[in-house]
Amino acid sequence: MNFTEEQIYRYSRHIILPEVGGGGQEKLLKARVLCLGAGGLGSPALMYLAAAGVGNIGIVDFDKVDFSNLQRQIIHNTEKIGVLKVESAKQFINNLNPDVKVTAINERLSSSNVMDIFKDYDIIVDGCDNFPTRYLVNDACILLNKTNVHGSIFRFDGQVTVFKPKEGPCYRCLYPEPPPPGMVPSCQEAGVLGVLPGVVGTLQAVEVIKLIIGKGQPLVGKLLLYNALNAEVRKLNIRRDANCPMCGDTPTITGLIDYDQFCGIPAGGGH
């Protein structure tokens, strides 16, 4: 790949790293990454992936920017109140790095559209905030053989892992059953430290970059736990469940299901 003078200057701190170099930067510019959510986790992930030169980024979100978002969703600002999050995030990325082609997908992810949305991307960054969508994302990634860089947050705690089909466990291996409805409150109900998604979303971006350039040890089969109050970081081993209905030796789930029903959400109850 022939870099322009501007690209050489823009990515110079990458290019001088032996682990990245011109070859790694070329891989980044050719990569296709889909970010699910332009909120707390999606904001830092999108910003750093765009800054790093990931050449093709898709953003899936169906919400609009609200005042309560600005405490942590740093890709948006006060002027964007009422604007679609995908459009707000796209504008930020366009201003940050014109090398990046952004596809804004203003849709609610569902069983009817997920396969079509995922098929053109190499890596899926899961910044979802509800259990039905997490199981949906997991199953679609297994069926399409897509790597899922998963992150989640709750109050002062965050976790990050990488679900890579055929090389490690999936989300169902870690959480075979969803919690009963109402047992785990949302961030809207329980609150969240504003900087926490910045830490977790940035860690997700790190994992994506490692996967793209093929360096380091991605968190496949590892669950990284971060507690902000105590400044504690732990890393746990997680293993593929041979009896997992999705990725096990004899899978019993071979297609997408009704994820609201699976998670015990009444019809029309929303996410």
N, C-alpha and C positions, 0 to 999 in steps of 0.2 A: 504494500500500500504506500502510495506517495503522499506524505503529510504536507500540508501547506505550511508556510512559515508561521502563520498564526497558530496552527495546531501544535507545531513543535514547541512554541513558546507556552501555549496554554497548558499542555500536558507535560511540560519539561520535568516536573517533579516525579511524575510516573516514569517517564522514559529513562531517567538516570538510575532508577531502581533496577538492579539486575533481575529481580523476581518479576518485574513487569516489562520494562523495556519497550521497544517499538512494537514487537510482536504481541505483547500483552495489550498494549493500547489499541492495536488494530482489532484484536478480539473484542475489546470493549465497544469500539465503534460499530462493529458488525452485530453485536448481541441484540437480542430481543427479549425484553423483560416486561412483564405485566404486573402492575401494582394494584392490589385490591383494596381500595379505600384511599381517599386523599385527606385523611383525618390525622389523628395523633401519631400513629405509627407511619402512615403513608407520607406525611409531610417531610420528616428528616430523611427517610429512605429515598424518596423522589429527589430531594434536593441534592443529596450526595451522589446518587447514581447519575443524575444529569451532569453534575460538576465533573464527575469522573470520566464522562464521555461515553456513557452507554447510549449507543446510537439510535435505538428504537425503543421507546417506552410507551406502554399502554396504561391508561388510568381508568379504573372502573369505580364509579360512585354515582349515586342518584340523589344526593342531598345538596342543599344550598348552604352557603356560609352563614353562620349565626354568631352573634356576639359571644355566646358561651364557648364557642370553639376556639377563640383567639388566645385563651390561656395556655394552649398547648399545640394547636394546629398552625405551626409557624409558617407554613407556605402561603397562608392567607393573611389578609390585613383588613383594617377597618373599612377601607374603601370598597372591599369586596363583599360586604354584608348583602345577602340576598342573591348573590351570584352563584351559579352552579359551581360546585367544588371542582369538578373536572376542568371547567373553563378557567377558573382562578389559578389552579395548579399549572395548567398548560401555559398560561400567560407568564407565570413566574419562570418556568423552565425555558421558554422561548427567550426571555430577557437574560437568563443566566448563561445559556449555551446554545447558540444557533446550530451547532452540529447535531443536536438531538431532534429526531422526528417524534412528535408526541401525537398519540391517538387518544382522544377523549371519548370515553364510552359512558354516556349518561344513562345507565340502566341499572336496575336491581338484578343482581346475579341470581339465576334460578336454574332449575333442571332443564328448562327449555332453551336457554341460551348459553350455558356455561361451556359446552363442548365447542361450539362455534367460536366463542370468544377466546378460549384457551389455545386453540389449535395452532395459531401462528406465532406463539411465543415459546422461548426456550426455558425460562424460569418464571415461576409464579411467586410473588411476594404477598403473603397473606397477612393483611392488617385488619381483618374482619373483627367485629365486636359481638358476634352472636354465634351460638352453637350450631343452629341449622346450617348456616353458611360455611362454618368451618368443616363440618362433615361433608357438605357438598363439594367444597374445594378439594378436600382430601380424596374423595372418591373419583372426581373428574381427573385429578392429577395421576392417580393410579391407572385409570383406564387409558389415558393419553400418554403415559410414561413421561410426565413432566415433573421436574424438581420443584418442591414446595418449600420456600423459606418462610417458616411460621414464627410469628411473634404474638404475644398477648400481654396485657397489663391489667393490674387491679390494685387500686389505692397506691401502695408504695412498692409493689412487687411486680417484676416482669420476668418473662421467660422467652427464650429463643431456641429454635432447633431447626434442622434441615431434614425434611422427609424426601429421600431420594429412592424412587422405586427400584426394586431388585438389589439395592445395596444396603438397605436399612429398614427400620420400622416405619409405619405410617401413623397418622393421627389416631386411628382406631386401635392400634397396638398400645398407645399411651393412654387413651381414654376410650375404652370399649363401649361405655354407655354414657350418654349425656346426663348431667345432674338434673334432678327434678325441677320443673319450671318454678322459677321464683327463688330457688335456693341460692343462686349466685347472682347478686344484684349487678346491674350495669354500672358503668362509670357515672352515668347521669344520676343514679340512685345512691351510689356509695362514695363517689368522688374519686379523683386521681391527682397525684402530684404532677403539676404541669410539665416538669422537666423529665419525668420518667419515660414517656413515650419517645422523647428525644434520644435517650440512652438506648432504648430497645430498638427503635426504628433504625438508628445508626448501626447497631450491631447486625441488623438484618441486611443493611447495605453492604457491610463488610463481607458477610457470608456470600452474597450475590457476586461481588467482585472476585472473591477467591474462586468461586465455582467457574466463573467466566474465564479467568486467566489460567486456571488449573494449578494453582499454587496453594500451599498451606494445607491444613486439615480442617475441612468444613465440619460443621456440627452434625454430621450424619451419625445417628446412634448415640448422640449426646444431647442432653437438655441443660442449657445454661440458665441458671436462676440468679436473679439480681434483686437484692433488697436495698432500697435507697436509704431507709432510715438508719440501718446498721452498716452501710457500705460493705455488704457481704456479697461475694460472688461464689456460687457453687456450680459444679458441673457433674451431672449424674449420667450414668450409662443407662440407655434404654435399648431394649432388644426387640427384634421382630417376633411377634407372636405367631407360632406355626399354625395356630387355630384361628387367626384373625379372619373374619369373614370377607375382608377386602383384599389383603395382601398375603394371606396365609397359604399353606401348601395346597389346600383344597377350598378355594374361596367360594362362599355361598352367595355373595353379592356380585353380580356380573354386569350390573347396569345401575343407573341412577334411580333413587327411590324418593318417596315423599319425606323430605327432611324435617318439615314442621311436625308432621305426624310422629316421626321417629323421636323427636325431641319433646314430644308431648304438648306442642303448642296448638290450641284450638284453631279450627279453620277460620280464616279471617282475622286471626290474632296478631298477624304481622310479626316483624322481627324487632 
